[in-house]
Amino acid sequence: MLYPHLVVMSTEIQNAMSMLIAAFHKYSAKEGDPLTLTKNELKDLLQAELGDILGKANDKSSVDKIFKELDRDGNNLVDFQEYVHLVCCLTMVCNDFFIKMK
């Protein structure tokens, strides 16, 4: 893990932030640059960490579409900021879902 000191923090939000950072670096360190996600690394992250929300990311065209949407600078990599954008958008969608379920 790139940042082992971030594992446990004092508040729920700090723990959530630490977990998001740790998850990114768990997958980004597999190929090439440890500060970015390749398409294969993103696919692995989506399947393992977000499969319950997104379903299985086995469909190449679905992964390609998500990757293209996230790769805002067009460098064929997903950096941490682009990854956080995905997490924020999914969090907002989940929040809307839970509000409607009340």
C-alpha positions as CSV (number, residue, x, y, z in Angstrom):
1,M,0.0,0.0,0.0
2,L,1.4,3.4,-1.0
3,Y,0.0,5.2,2.1
4,P,-0.1,2.6,5.0
5,H,-0.5,5.3,7.6
6,L,-3.9,6.2,6.2
7,V,-5.6,3.0,7.3
8,V,-7.3,4.2,10.5
9,M,-8.3,7.8,11.2
10,S,-10.4,9.4,13.9
11,T,-13.7,10.1,12.1
12,E,-16.0,8.3,9.7
13,I,-15.4,10.8,6.9
14,Q,-11.6,10.6,7.5
15,N,-11.9,6.8,7.4
16,A,-13.9,6.9,4.2
17,M,-11.3,9.2,2.6
18,S,-8.5,6.8,3.7
19,M,-10.4,3.8,2.2
20,L,-10.9,5.6,-1.1
21,I,-7.2,6.5,-1.3
22,A,-6.2,2.9,-0.3
23,A,-8.6,1.4,-2.9
24,F,-7.2,3.5,-5.7
25,H,-3.6,2.6,-4.9
26,K,-4.4,-1.0,-4.5
27,Y,-5.3,-1.2,-8.2
28,S,-3.1,1.6,-9.6
29,A,0.1,-0.2,-8.5
30,K,-0.5,-3.3,-10.6
31,E,0.7,-1.9,-14.0
32,G,2.9,1.0,-15.1
33,D,2.5,4.3,-13.2
34,P,1.4,3.7,-9.6
35,L,-0.4,7.1,-9.6
36,T,-2.8,6.2,-12.4
37,L,-5.2,3.5,-13.5
38,T,-4.9,1.7,-16.8
39,K,-8.0,0.4,-18.4
40,N,-7.3,-3.1,-17.0
41,E,-6.7,-1.7,-13.5
42,L,-9.9,0.3,-13.7
43,K,-11.8,-2.9,-14.8
44,D,-10.4,-4.8,-11.8
45,L,-11.4,-2.0,-9.4
46,L,-14.9,-1.7,-10.9
47,Q,-15.5,-5.5,-10.6
48,A,-14.0,-5.9,-7.1
49,E,-15.0,-2.7,-5.4
50,L,-18.2,-1.5,-7.2
51,G,-19.6,-4.6,-8.7
52,D,-22.6,-4.6,-6.4
53,I,-23.5,-1.1,-7.7
54,L,-22.4,-1.3,-11.3
55,G,-22.8,-5.0,-12.0
56,K,-20.0,-7.0,-13.4
57,A,-17.8,-5.0,-15.7
58,N,-17.1,-7.9,-18.0
59,D,-18.6,-6.2,-21.0
60,K,-15.7,-4.6,-22.9
61,S,-17.8,-1.8,-24.4
62,S,-19.1,-0.8,-20.9
63,V,-15.6,-0.7,-19.5
64,D,-14.5,1.3,-22.5
65,K,-17.3,3.8,-22.1
66,I,-16.7,4.3,-18.4
67,F,-12.9,4.6,-19.0
68,K,-13.5,7.2,-21.8
69,E,-15.9,9.2,-19.6
70,L,-13.4,9.3,-16.7
71,D,-10.3,10.0,-18.8
72,R,-11.0,13.7,-19.2
73,D,-7.5,14.7,-20.2
74,G,-7.4,12.0,-22.9
75,N,-4.1,10.4,-21.8
76,N,-5.5,6.9,-21.7
77,L,-5.0,6.7,-17.9
78,V,-7.3,7.5,-15.0
79,D,-5.6,9.6,-12.4
80,F,-6.8,10.1,-8.8
81,Q,-8.9,13.2,-9.5
82,E,-10.7,11.4,-12.4
83,Y,-11.3,8.4,-10.1
84,V,-12.7,10.6,-7.3
85,H,-15.1,12.1,-9.9
86,L,-16.5,8.6,-10.5
87,V,-16.8,7.9,-6.7
88,C,-18.5,11.3,-6.1
89,C,-21.0,10.8,-9.0
90,L,-21.9,7.3,-7.8
91,T,-22.3,8.5,-4.2
92,M,-24.7,11.2,-5.4
93,V,-26.7,8.6,-7.3
94,C,-26.8,6.3,-4.3
95,N,-27.9,9.2,-2.1
96,D,-30.8,10.0,-4.5
97,F,-31.8,6.4,-4.5
98,F,-31.9,6.2,-0.7
99,I,-33.9,9.4,-0.4
100,K,-36.5,8.0,-2.8
101,M,-36.7,4.8,-0.8
102,K,-37.8,6.7,2.4
